[in-house]
């Protein structure tokens, strides 16, 4: 289902604000709690931040594929496997946060320049089938909000352990 202009602008606003929300959540976590995992198979706040950097860089490519290519194929990935294979705890969270902020700012500026008729383009996602610009915006408009909340849940669990 396509967004109307008001809904699209709401998700674009959320997209623009996401990096600040993620950084704020990260800054609330004491150093001793950043690599703590709340349970088996759960990510630490550190791993969440690194995941967000990987996801945001791929998101920037995904929207460009949707806007710039005819019927693009958007390839999914196994985020749990990436966290293990790329040893997320060995990655620098500050670099990851800068990457998230930069990728978001660069992509948001591009999206702000789009004419209305650019929206509604479609491609296919390898995991979910038909996938368009509004699907992308819905997903990434809330993506960092979801992960900021996850970091705060981790912090609360760490405090109550």
C-alpha positions in Angstrom: 0.0 0.0 0.0 1.4 3.4 -1.0 1.8 6.2 1.4 0.0 9.5 1.0 2.1 12.6 1.3 1.4 13.2 5.0 2.2 9.6 6.0 5.4 9.7 3.9 6.5 12.9 5.5 5.9 11.5 8.9 8.1 8.5 8.1 10.8 10.8 6.5 10.8 12.8 9.7 11.3 9.6 11.8 14.1 8.6 9.4 15.9 11.9 9.8 15.7 11.7 13.6 16.7 8.0 14.0 20.4 8.5 14.2 20.1 11.0 17.1 17.8 8.5 18.9 20.3 5.7 18.6 23.2 7.9 19.8 21.1 9.1 22.7 20.2 5.6 23.8 23.9 4.5 23.4 25.1 7.4 25.5 22.8 6.3 28.4 24.5 3.0 28.7 27.5 2.9 31.1 30.7 1.5 29.7 30.4 -1.6 31.8 27.0 -2.5 30.4 27.7 -2.0 26.7 28.9 -5.5 25.9 26.6 -7.3 28.3 24.0 -9.6 26.7 20.6 -9.9 28.3 20.3 -13.6 27.4 21.3 -16.4 25.2 21.1 -15.4 21.6 20.4 -11.7 22.5 22.6 -8.9 21.4 24.5 -6.5 23.6 24.0 -2.7 23.1 27.4 -2.8 21.4 26.3 -5.4 18.9 23.1 -3.5 18.3 25.0 -0.3 17.3 27.3 -2.3 15.0 24.3 -4.0 13.4 22.8 -0.6 12.8 25.9 0.6 10.9 25.8 -2.5 8.7 22.0 -2.1 8.2 22.2 1.6 7.4 24.9 1.3 4.8 22.9 -1.4 3.1 19.7 0.6 3.4 21.4 3.5 1.6 22.1 1.2 -1.3 18.7 -0.4 -1.2 16.8 2.9 -1.7 19.1 3.9 -4.5 18.5 0.6 -6.2 14.8 1.1 -5.9 14.9 4.7 -7.2 17.6 4.3 -9.8 17.1 0.8 -11.4 14.3 -0.9 -13.3 12.8 -3.7 -11.2 15.8 -4.1 -8.9 16.5 -7.2 -6.8 17.1 -6.3 -3.2 19.1 -9.1 -1.5 18.3 -9.9 2.1 21.0 -11.0 4.6 21.2 -13.0 7.8 21.9 -10.3 10.5 22.7 -12.9 13.2 25.3 -14.5 11.0 26.8 -11.1 10.2 27.1 -10.3 13.9 29.1 -13.6 14.4 31.2 -13.6 11.2 32.2 -9.9 11.6 32.8 -10.2 15.3 30.7 -7.2 16.2 32.3 -6.8 19.7 35.7 -6.2 18.0 34.2 -3.2 16.0 34.4 0.4 17.2 30.9 1.6 18.2 31.9 5.2 17.8 32.9 4.7 14.2 29.6 2.8 13.7 27.6 5.6 15.2 29.4 8.1 12.9 28.6 5.9 9.9 24.9 5.7 10.9 24.8 9.5 11.2 26.6 10.1 7.9 24.6 7.5 5.9 21.3 8.8 7.3 22.2 12.4 6.6 23.4 11.7 3.1 20.3 9.6 2.2 17.9 12.0 3.9 19.3 14.9 1.8 18.8 12.8 -1.3 15.2 11.8 -0.4 14.4 15.5 0.4 15.2 16.3 -3.2 13.0 13.7 -4.8 9.9 14.7 -6.7 6.6 13.1 -5.6 6.6 10.9 -8.7 9.8 9.2 -7.7 8.0 7.4 -4.9 6.1 4.2 -5.6 8.9 2.4 -7.5 9.0 -1.3 -7.0 11.6 -4.1 -6.9 11.7 -7.5 -5.4 13.2 -8.5 -2.1 14.8 -12.0 -1.9 13.1 -12.7 1.4 9.8 -10.9 1.3 8.8 -10.6 -2.4 7.5 -7.3 -3.9 9.4 -4.4 -2.2 9.0 -0.7 -3.0 10.1 2.7 -1.9 7.3 3.0 0.7 8.2 -0.5 2.1 11.8 0.7 2.5 10.7 4.0 4.2 8.3 2.1 6.5 11.1 -0.3 7.6 13.9 2.2 7.9 11.8 5.0 9.2 11.3 3.0 12.4 14.5 0.9 12.3 16.6 3.0 14.6 13.7 3.7 16.9 13.3 0.0 17.4 17.0 -0.5 18.1 17.2 2.5 20.5 14.4 0.9 22.5 16.3 -2.4 22.4 19.4 -0.7 23.9 17.2 0.8 26.6 15.7 -2.6 27.4 19.2 -4.0 27.6 20.1 -1.3 30.0 17.1 -1.9 32.2 17.8 -5.6 32.3 21.5 -5.0 33.2 20.4 -2.7 36.0 17.9 -5.3 37.3 20.2 -8.3 37.0 
